[in-house]
């Protein structure tokens, strides 16, 4: 494995994080707190490992430019820009939600988690979509 394999690793980490987040939501709706806690901590770990791999990849490999393929580039950027903005915004939100949970301050944890969770899921899923659009589709053959 080398640095050029990291985008696939990153997409996998994002995909697993999204699944864990959804399962965590299901478990808390069922009042299964231990399963919820396990899923949310695991999603946090997946996202933290993703961030490390993402920064490593971009430090060593730089960025890959999306090709000029008409409307597809507009669609790509329409997915990428909110993905990036929300990824930056969600980090302090996630840290605060975890802090509140570990302090057992669920009166504050719950309303913030209701905002943070859909953003985190969106960022994780669009991260996989950005990977597919940037690394897995041969746009010269597709258009």
Kinemage of the C-alpha trace (Angstrom):
@kinemage 1
@onewidth
@group {chain A} dominant
@subgroup {mainchain}
@vectorlist {calphas} color= white
{ca unk a 1} P 0.000 0.000 0.000
{ca unk a 2} L 1.208 3.504 -0.769
{ca unk a 3} L -0.111 7.055 -0.447
{ca unk a 4} L -2.091 6.738 -3.694
{ca unk a 5} L -4.229 4.022 -2.100
{ca unk a 6} L -5.429 6.419 0.607
{ca unk a 7} L -8.420 7.874 -1.294
{ca unk a 8} L -10.007 4.405 -1.366
{ca unk a 9} L -9.180 3.915 2.321
{ca unk a 10} L -10.701 7.324 3.070
{ca unk a 11} L -13.900 6.512 1.195
{ca unk a 12} L -14.154 3.218 3.075
{ca unk a 13} L -13.679 4.970 6.412
{ca unk a 14} L -16.361 7.507 5.482
{ca unk a 15} L -18.744 4.747 4.406
{ca unk a 16} L -18.231 2.784 7.613
{ca unk a 17} L -18.671 5.968 9.657
{ca unk a 18} L -21.983 6.694 7.894
{ca unk a 19} L -23.259 3.180 8.606
{ca unk a 20} L -22.200 3.417 12.256
{ca unk a 21} L -23.884 6.813 12.615
{ca unk a 22} L -27.154 5.496 11.212
{ca unk a 23} L -26.966 2.418 13.445
{ca unk a 24} L -26.200 4.662 16.427
{ca unk a 25} L -29.313 6.691 15.661
{ca unk a 26} L -31.410 3.526 15.373
{ca unk a 27} L -30.053 2.235 18.676
{ca unk a 28} L -30.759 5.439 20.590
{ca unk a 29} L -34.304 5.481 19.170
{ca unk a 30} L -34.644 1.965 20.627
{ca unk a 31} L -33.176 3.261 23.921
{ca unk a 32} L -30.230 0.869 23.558
{ca unk a 33} L -27.675 3.233 25.065
{ca unk a 34} L -24.678 0.816 25.148
{ca unk a 35} L -25.063 -0.027 21.435
{ca unk a 36} L -25.583 3.671 20.637
{ca unk a 37} L -22.447 4.611 22.574
{ca unk a 38} L -20.402 1.902 20.834
{ca unk a 39} L -21.549 3.005 17.370
{ca unk a 40} L -20.970 6.684 18.002
{ca unk a 41} L -17.496 6.184 19.493
{ca unk a 42} L -16.639 3.849 16.611
{ca unk a 43} L -17.881 6.425 14.077
{ca unk a 44} L -15.743 9.050 15.812
{ca unk a 45} L -12.691 6.779 15.564
{ca unk a 46} L -13.399 6.086 11.868
{ca unk a 47} L -13.708 9.822 11.205
{ca unk a 48} L -10.530 10.597 13.149
{ca unk a 49} L -8.565 7.945 11.229
{ca unk a 50} L -10.089 9.336 8.011
{ca unk a 51} L -8.860 12.820 8.884
{ca unk a 52} L -5.337 11.527 9.496
{ca unk a 53} L -5.306 9.605 6.210
{ca unk a 54} L -6.867 12.524 4.331
{ca unk a 55} L -4.246 14.982 5.583
{ca unk a 56} L -1.450 12.489 4.869
{ca unk a 57} L -2.680 11.918 1.314
{ca unk a 58} L -2.985 15.610 0.505
{ca unk a 59} L 0.380 16.408 2.098
{ca unk a 60} L 2.190 13.849 -0.067
{ca unk a 61} L 0.044 13.650 -3.204
{ca unk a 62} L -1.578 17.074 -3.454
{ca unk a 63} L -5.027 17.456 -4.952
{ca unk a 64} L -6.623 15.832 -7.957
{ca unk a 65} L -8.425 18.184 -10.316
{ca unk a 66} L -11.877 17.223 -11.525
{ca unk a 67} L -11.946 17.227 -15.349
{ca unk a 68} L -13.881 19.850 -17.305
{ca unk a 69} L -16.869 17.729 -18.328
{ca unk a 70} L -19.640 20.283 -18.563
{ca unk a 71} L -22.588 19.902 -16.236
{ca unk a 72} L -20.869 17.052 -14.332
{ca unk a 73} L -18.235 19.440 -13.024
{ca unk a 74} L -21.008 21.751 -11.801
{ca unk a 75} L -22.716 18.810 -10.077
{ca unk a 76} L -19.391 17.717 -8.565
{ca unk a 77} L -18.693 21.199 -7.218
{ca unk a 78} L -22.286 21.425 -5.962
{ca unk a 79} L -21.569 18.347 -3.849
{ca unk a 80} L -17.983 19.219 -2.922
{ca unk a 81} L -18.431 22.797 -1.691
{ca unk a 82} L -21.126 22.088 0.937
{ca unk a 83} L -19.242 18.900 1.870
{ca unk a 84} L -16.110 20.918 2.679
{ca unk a 85} L -17.951 23.704 4.501
{ca unk a 86} L -19.975 21.285 6.613
{ca unk a 87} L -16.906 19.127 7.331
{ca unk a 88} L -15.219 22.160 8.878
{ca unk a 89} L -18.358 23.254 10.747
{ca unk a 90} L -19.140 19.807 12.148
{ca unk a 91} L -15.796 19.158 13.845
{ca unk a 92} L -16.362 21.471 16.831
{ca unk a 93} L -19.989 20.322 16.961
{ca unk a 94} L -18.923 16.670 17.190
{ca unk a 95} L -16.370 17.459 19.875
{ca unk a 96} L -19.003 19.353 21.879
{ca unk a 97} L -21.588 16.550 21.526
{ca unk a 98} L -19.042 14.010 22.762
{ca unk a 99} L -17.964 16.261 25.612
{ca unk a 100} L -21.578 16.657 26.732
{ca unk a 101} L -22.219 12.910 26.466
{ca unk a 102} L -19.149 12.036 28.511
{ca unk a 103} L -20.218 14.564 31.146
{ca unk a 104} L -23.694 12.967 31.074
{ca unk a 105} L -25.222 16.373 30.296
{ca unk a 106} L -27.914 14.868 28.104
{ca unk a 107} L -30.182 17.925 28.367
{ca unk a 108} L -27.595 19.784 26.250
{ca unk a 109} L -26.269 16.740 24.368
{ca unk a 110} L -29.553 15.722 22.780
{ca unk a 111} L -30.533 18.996 21.017
{ca unk a 112} L -27.015 19.520 19.671
{ca unk a 113} L -26.764 15.878 18.590
{ca unk a 114} L -30.010 16.274 16.612
{ca unk a 115} L -28.306 18.978 14.530
{ca unk a 116} L -24.855 17.387 14.399
{ca unk a 117} L -25.880 13.860 13.387
{ca unk a 118} L -27.483 14.678 10.008
{ca unk a 119} L -24.557 16.944 9.127
{ca unk a 120} L -22.063 14.220 10.033
{ca unk a 121} L -23.994 11.617 8.026
{ca unk a 122} L -24.230 14.005 5.047
{ca unk a 123} L -20.490 14.715 5.142
{ca unk a 124} L -19.651 11.009 5.411
{ca unk a 125} L -21.910 10.000 2.518
{ca unk a 126} L -20.879 12.888 0.264
{ca unk a 127} L -17.247 12.026 1.030
{ca unk a 128} L -17.839 8.626 -0.566
{ca unk a 129} L -19.652 10.269 -3.484
{ca unk a 130} L -16.796 12.750 -4.038
{ca unk a 131} L -14.341 9.826 -4.061
{ca unk a 132} L -16.396 7.922 -6.634
{ca unk a 133} L -16.768 10.969 -8.862
{ca unk a 134} L -13.088 11.934 -8.610
{ca unk a 135} L -11.298 8.573 -8.627
{ca unk a 136} L -13.612 5.831 -9.902
{ca unk a 137} L -15.397 7.287 -12.924
{ca unk a 138} L -13.533 7.565 -16.212
{ca unk a 139} L -15.100 10.833 -17.306
{ca unk a 140} L -13.520 10.672 -20.757
{ca unk a 141} L -15.350 7.420 -21.445
{ca unk a 142} L -18.534 8.433 -19.591
{ca unk a 143} L -19.235 11.656 -21.467
